[in-house]
């Protein structure tokens, strides 16, 4: 395994993990603000938490997919 391939595999894992961590944090923020949002009838805090969840999932997966494609393009056959 080349040094780049090792780094790219590590990068894929880190980006996927960070995306998942952001998802958990975002959903946790949304659920944590659920009571107040229902009392105030204002979903802003829910939307912010879910936005964080979706954005971090998207960014983590896009980064991991880029590493995957680069690994495939540069792999020694």
N, C-alpha and C positions, 0 to 999 in steps of 0.2 A: 504494500500500500504506500503510495507516494505521500510526501508531506502535505501537498495540497489536498489530496483525497482525505487524509486524516483530519485536516483542518475543516474541510467542507462538511464532513460527517459530523464533526463536533458542532459546527455552526448550525446545521440542520436541527440537531437536537436542542440546542440552546434556543433558537428562534421558535421552535414548536412549543417548548416548555414556557417561554415567556408569553407567547400567545395564549396558552391555556391558563397561565397564572393571571393574566389580565382579564380573561373571561370570568374566572372565579371571583376576582376582586370586583369587577363591574356588576356582576349579578348580585353579589353580596351588598354592594352599595344600593342597588335598585330595591332589593328586598328590605334592606334596613330603612329605606325611606318610604316604604309602602304605607305604613300607618299614617304618617304625617300627610302624605299625598292624598290619602283617602279622606282624612279629616278636612284638609284644605281644599279638596277637589281640584288639585293642581298637580298634574303628572310630570312636572318639570324634573323633579329629582329622580323619578323612575327613568325618564328618557335619558338623562345624563348617565346614569349607571349602565343602562343597556347599551347606550352608544359606546361607552368605554369597553364593554364586553365585546361588542361586534367589531369595533375598530382594532382592538388588540388581537383578536382572533384572525381577522383579515390580514393584518400586517405580519403576524407571525407565520401564517401559512404561505403568504406570498414570498416572504424571505426564504423559508425552508424549501419551497418549490424551486426558487431560483438556484439555490445551492444544489438541489437534486439534478436539475437540468445541466448545470455547469459540470457536476461530477460525471454525468453520463457523456457529455461532449468531450471531456478531457480524459476519460478512463482509457487505460491501456487494454487493448483487446488481444 
